[in-house]
Amino acid sequence: LSSSDSKQILVRRSFGSSQVHDIRRSSSSQTRSSHRNLSSSTVLHNLVVPIDEINPTLSANCNGFAVDPCGKQTMISPYINDKFDACLGVWSLQTGLMVGSRLLQTRSRDEDVLYVEMCQQPTPSFSCTAKDKVSSSSFAIWLKCGAFTRGRISSKVGSLHQVSFPGYWN
């Protein structure tokens, strides 16, 4: 997580979870006892989708994450839910808890296997008002969603999304 004094890194794991690590803990010394060696873990938080809401195997088809550029307190990452649909999860980096999710794309046929690729770089979100004034009071992330049908990418299934979040772009 980038800031001038940051000592934390965010890692996206293969099957839908992520972890926040404190790199200062990686250099902590080991304490020896007569029976075992003890060492400090670098993991601050495990960011997971509740087990009854995720298909971990199919979530391996999702990659990328983004951190809000404003306060750096929120992580956004895609996953495949238990109904085989593509979703976007939102986690608090302060607590490690999942605070919400949104459906991105539903599976249209039983043989479809969805995927989501997410750009890590947030961008300003622009919207036009009724008087054609452009506003940039939030940030956005870009996602590519699609489906594999019988091992091939289907040309009839797929889309590019810009998802906007409230906040102020710095």
C-alpha positions in Angstrom: 0.0 0.0 0.0 1.8 3.1 -1.2 2.5 6.0 1.1 5.6 7.6 2.3 5.7 5.7 5.5 3.8 2.5 4.5 5.2 -0.8 5.6 2.3 -2.9 4.3 1.8 -4.9 1.1 -1.4 -6.4 -0.3 -1.3 -9.8 -1.9 -4.0 -11.4 -4.1 -4.1 -15.2 -3.6 -5.2 -17.7 -6.3 -8.7 -18.7 -5.1 -10.4 -15.4 -4.3 -8.7 -14.3 -1.0 -6.2 -11.6 -0.3 -3.9 -10.7 2.5 -2.4 -7.6 4.0 1.2 -8.1 5.3 3.3 -5.9 7.5 6.8 -6.1 6.1 8.3 -4.9 9.4 7.2 -8.2 11.0 9.3 -10.2 8.4 12.5 -9.0 10.1 11.4 -9.8 13.6 13.7 -12.1 15.5 12.8 -15.6 16.4 12.3 -16.5 20.0 13.8 -19.8 21.0 12.4 -22.0 23.7 13.6 -25.5 24.7 10.8 -27.1 22.7 10.3 -25.1 19.5 11.1 -22.0 17.5 8.5 -19.2 17.4 8.3 -16.5 14.8 6.0 -13.6 14.2 3.6 -13.8 11.2 3.6 -10.9 8.7 -0.2 -11.3 8.1 -2.3 -8.4 9.4 -5.6 -9.4 7.8 -7.0 -12.2 5.7 -9.5 -10.7 3.2 -11.9 -13.5 2.3 -15.3 -13.9 0.8 -17.6 -15.8 3.2 -17.2 -19.5 2.3 -21.0 -19.9 1.5 -20.8 -17.1 -1.0 -17.8 -18.1 -3.1 -16.7 -20.8 -5.6 -13.0 -20.8 -4.8 -12.1 -23.0 -7.8 -13.8 -20.8 -10.4 -12.5 -17.6 -8.6 -9.1 -18.6 -9.9 -10.4 -17.2 -13.2 -10.6 -13.7 -11.6 -7.5 -11.6 -11.2 -6.5 -8.2 -10.1 -7.4 -5.8 -7.2 -7.5 -2.1 -6.7 -7.1 0.1 -3.6 -9.1 3.3 -3.3 -6.7 6.2 -4.2 -8.3 8.6 -1.8 -7.9 7.1 1.7 -6.3 3.8 0.9 -8.7 2.1 3.3 -10.7 0.0 0.8 -9.7 -2.9 -1.5 -11.9 -4.0 -4.4 -11.4 -7.4 -6.1 -13.5 -9.8 -8.3 -14.6 -13.3 -7.5 -17.1 -16.0 -8.7 -20.0 -16.6 -6.4 -21.7 -19.8 -5.4 -24.2 -19.4 -8.2 -21.3 -19.2 -10.8 -21.8 -15.5 -11.4 -19.1 -12.8 -11.5 -19.1 -10.4 -8.5 -17.0 -7.5 -7.2 -16.1 -7.6 -3.5 -15.2 -4.7 -1.3 -13.1 -5.0 1.9 -12.0 -2.7 4.7 -8.2 -2.6 4.9 -8.5 -1.5 8.5 -10.4 -4.5 9.7 -10.0 -7.1 6.9 -13.7 -7.6 6.8 -15.8 -7.8 3.6 -18.1 -4.8 3.6 -20.1 -5.5 0.5 -20.4 -7.0 -3.0 -22.0 -6.3 -6.3 -23.0 -8.6 -9.2 -21.1 -7.9 -12.3 -22.2 -10.5 -14.8 -24.6 -13.5 -14.6 -23.8 -16.8 -16.3 -26.1 -17.1 -19.3 -25.6 -20.8 -20.1 -24.8 -23.7 -17.9 -21.6 -24.5 -19.9 -20.2 -21.0 -19.5 -17.4 -20.4 -17.1 -17.0 -16.7 -16.3 -13.8 -14.7 -15.8 -13.0 -11.2 -14.7 -9.8 -9.3 -15.3 -9.4 -6.1 -13.2 -7.0 -3.1 -13.8 -5.2 -2.2 -10.7 -4.8 1.4 -11.5 -7.9 3.5 -10.4 -8.8 6.4 -12.6 -11.0 9.5 -12.1 -14.7 8.8 -12.8 -16.3 11.3 -15.0 -20.0 11.8 -15.4 -22.1 14.4 -17.3 -24.8 16.4 -15.6 -28.0 17.5 -17.2 -26.3 20.8 -18.2 -23.4 18.9 -19.9 -21.0 19.8 -17.1 -18.3 17.2 -16.4 -17.9 16.1 -12.7 -14.9 14.2 -11.3 -15.8 13.6 -7.7 -15.1 9.9 -7.4 -12.7 7.2 -8.6 -13.3 4.3 -10.9 -11.9 0.9 -11.8 -11.9 -0.9 -15.2 -12.9 -4.5 -15.5 -13.1 -7.0 -18.4 -15.8 -9.7 -17.9 -16.4 -12.7 -20.2 -17.0 -16.4 -20.5 -15.2 -19.5 -21.6 -17.6 -21.9 -23.4 -16.3 -25.4 -23.7 -12.7 -24.3 -23.2 -12.9 -21.4 -25.7 -13.5 -17.7 -25.2 -16.9 -16.9 -26.7 -17.0 -13.9 -28.9 -20.7 -13.4 -28.0 -20.1 -13.1 -24.2 -17.9 -10.4 -22.7 -17.9 -6.7 -21.8 -15.8 -3.9 -20.5 -17.0 -2.1 -17.4 -16.1 1.1 -15.6 -17.3 0.9 -12.0 -17.4 4.2 -10.1 -17.0 4.7 -6.3 -17.9 7.8 -4.3 -15.1 9.9 -2.9 -12.8 12.7 -4.1 -10.0 12.1 -6.6 -6.7 13.6 -5.4 
